[in-house]
Amino acid sequence: MNEITILSTLALVHFVALMSPGPDFALVVQNATRYGRQTGFYIALGLSCGILLHSILSLTGVSYLVHQQPTLFALLQIAGGSYLFYLGYGALRATWSSIRRPQQSDAESRDRSSLLLSNKRQAFSRGFATNILNPKALVFFVSLMSSLVPATMSLTGKGVALLILWSLSLLWFSFLAWVLSTQRMQRKVKAMAIYVDGLCGVLFTFIGVSILWQSSTSLLSQV
């Protein structure tokens, strides 16, 4: 295949993967619906930068080396699974608090929303950490790069590949944040915020526990 065909295939496969439900998708949905467009955008920026770093590490062979070291990879899985479990626990705790105190004043809600909206660094960091600590993302990009990007590809082609992966990620997650934070959508999801939090909390917790179980099993098998 020539480089244009390779890059087109890479873009298509990556875009399909972006639309699949997972921690990145859930993080944007949860925060954009609750805290608005600015928070959603900075989370999208953090996620896309995490994807860019994963792509660079995979393209240079670093991620492959990590994946080939069972103990190191298992430790990465534990770190990633623990972080996702932490996000899930936080979302479920917030959901439980909302159930116990359904009469929270609008002023309190606005104050909390404004605090998070103004904290761009926190939103970016959460997006970046969620992606870069996800061991499934590491495996995905190792497979993607090894199967679609040949070692003989030119430096220009590899640079374009990185640009495609980063820009598609930023555009998709930013678009998702924009759609979910329009006034019309905000009115619709306001009454469902507690369910969105609960569903995202269950998803984060389930994925986190699954990764922790898998990594623990892997470590025990090496003993």
N, C-alpha and C positions, 0 to 999 in steps of 0.2 A: 504493500500500500504506500502511496505517496503521502507526504506530510499533511496535506490538506485533508485527505480522507481520514488519516489518523486523528487529527485534531477535531474533525467533525464528529467522529465516533466517540472520542473522549468527552466532548461537550454533551452529546446526547445521553451517554451512560451516566455521567455525573448529574445532569439535570433530573433524570428519572430518580436517581438515588436521593436527591435533595427533596423531592416531593413525597418520598416515603415517610410515614410517621416514625418518629424516633425522638431522642432527647433534644436535639437541636430544634426540630419542628415544635415540640411541646413547649420548650422554653420561650420561643417567640410568641406562641399562642397565649400562654399563661400571662406573660408580662405586658404584651401589647394590648390585650383586652382589658387588663386591670389598671395599668399605669400610663397608657397612652403611647403616642407615636414616637416621641423622643427616646423614651426608654427602649421601645422596640427597635428603633434604628441603631442605637448603640450596642444592643445585644446582637443585632444582625452583623454589625461591624466586627464585634468580637468573635462571633462564630466564623465569619469569612476569613479573618486573620488566623484563626486556629486551623482552618482548612488549608490556607496557604502554607503554614508551617508544616503541617502533615505532608503536603504535596512536595515541599522542598526536601524534607527528611526522607521521603520515599524515593524521590528522584535521585538523591545522592547515595542511596543505599543504607542510610543510618537506620531507618525503620526496619529494613529487612534484617539487619544484624541483630536488632533488639528482638525481633520476632523469632529469630533462631536461637536465642538464649532463653531456655524455659524458665529459669529462676527469675531473671530480670523481667521477662514478659509477665510472669505471674505477679510480681510485685507491682508492675504498672497496672495490671488488672485490679489488684486490691485497692490501689490509690484511686483509680477511676470509678470502681464500683462503690467505694466509700463516699466519694463526692456525689455521685448520683443518688445514693441512698440519703445523704444529707439534704439534698434538694427535695427529695420526695418527702422526707420527714417534716421539713419546714412547710411544704405546701399542705400536707395533711394536718399539721398542727394549726395552721392558719384557717383551714376549713373547719376544724373542730371549734376553734375560737369563734368563728362567724356563726356557727350553729348555736353555740351557747349564748352569744350576745348579738342576736339579729337586729337589735335596735340601735346599733352604732350610729351616732349622729353624722350628718353629711359633712359637718365641719371637720370631724375627726378623720373621715375618709379622705377629704380633700387635703388635709395637712399631711397625712401619710403619703398620698399620691404625689404631692408637690415635693416632698423630701426625696422620694426615689427618682422623680423626674429630673431633679436638679443634680443628681449624683451620676454623672455620665461615666465616671471612672468605674463605679461599682457595676453599672450595667454592662460596660465593655468587658470588664474582668470576668463577670459571670458567664458571658457568652463565650469568651476565649477559653476559660477553664473547662466549661462543659464539653466543648469540642475536643480540645487537646488531650484531656484526661480520659476520653472515651476510647478504650482499647479496640472496640469494634471499628472505629474510624481508622485506627492505625492499620488494622488488617485489610480494610477496604482499600485504602490508598496504596498499600504494598501490592495488592492484587491488581488494582487498576493500572498502576504505573508499569508493573512488570509485564502485564499482558498486552498493553496498548502502546506504550512508549518504548521503542527500541533503543538500545544503547547507541546505535549509530545515528540517531536523530541529531540534527544540527543544534548548536546552542541557541540559535534564534528560535527554532521550532520548540525546544524545551521551554524557553522563556515565554513563548506564546501560550504553551500548554498551561503553565503556571498562571498566566494572566487570565486565561479562560476559566480555570477552576475557581480562582478568587473572585472574578467579576460576576460570574454566574451565581455564586453563593451569595454575594452581597446584594445583587439585584433581586434574587428570589426572596430572601429573608426580609429585605427592606420592603418589597412589594407586599409580602404577607403582613408585615407590621402595619403598613399603610392601610391596607384593606380592613384590618381588624380594629383600627383606631379611628375610622371615620365616624362622624357624629351619628349617622344612621346606625352603623354597626354597634357603636358604644351603647346606644339606647336599647338595642336588642340583647346585647350580652350582659348588660348591667344586672338584670334579674337572674342571669345564669352564671354569674361570676363564681359563686360558691361551688357550682358543679364543675366548672372549668378547672378551678384550683384542685378540687378533689380528684378529677380524672387525671390531671397532670401529675399530682402527687402519687397516685397509684402507679402510673406509668414509670415515673422516675424510680420509685421504690422497687417495683418489679424488676426493672432492668438492672438496678444496682445490686439487688440480692442475687439475681441470676449470675452476674459477673463475679460477685464475691464467692458464690458457691463453686463456680467453674475454676476460679483461681485457687481456691483452697484445696479443691480436689487435685488440681495439677501439682501443687506444692507437696501434698501428702504422698502423691504417687512417686515423687522424686526422692522421698526419704528411704 
